Amino acid sequence: MDKIDFQEKIWGFIFGIIAIVAACLEVVVNGVSAAAILGAIKDVFGTAVVVVVFIAIVKDKFPKKQKSFEERLGLALDNWREENSNMIIRNPKYDEEHIGQGASCYSLDLKTEVSDFYRPTGITKNTGLFLRMPVINKENYNNGNVKIRFYLNKGTFFSDQPKDADLKSKYAYLIDLFTKLINEKHAGFACADGKGQEISVLIRQPIESDTDIETMIDVINTMYTAYLVSANLGK
């Protein structure tokens, strides 16, 4: 639509509003009667078409601003964290410390007292690192090969085991369970492997659309659910 045509639509909208007001005033001036009311309704509805067309044109010419990738991914992560806030905690200080060392990341902590899952307000402040992923910006996700690292900690899984207990085989068992779960449930989207107390989930395809973001959040949620189910196996 060129500038002249758009200006014509603006004037049409203005005159349309004036016509509607005039039709209402005409009813008042000429007296309220059935004929006057019906005539005003006819005039108003006839003019309203112009107003509706103008509104549609304005919406088309000035579409709602789309959220950036960073805003969309950040909001999705924040919403997921809020939904699981009785167990999942954001730790910006951890990120800032690592960014200062040149290893920028986005991280989430998990409370080690799993019974807090059943409480609206947790009773413990003890947490362990749950995940680390690249800092939220378009370049880190739109090019593919996104790596999310999940961490197993003694407080979550083996809190009742002695301090000097050899837990290598137990961690290996959990890693085998968790990686198989990710590789089977999210085959074609993510692949997982692990060693020691760390699981690495690789997403080869670019993360760009809202659907991609939702699927990645689902991967995180799958791992979170596995943590809750397997917590404190050592008891």
Disulfide bonds with the S-S distance in Angstrom:
none
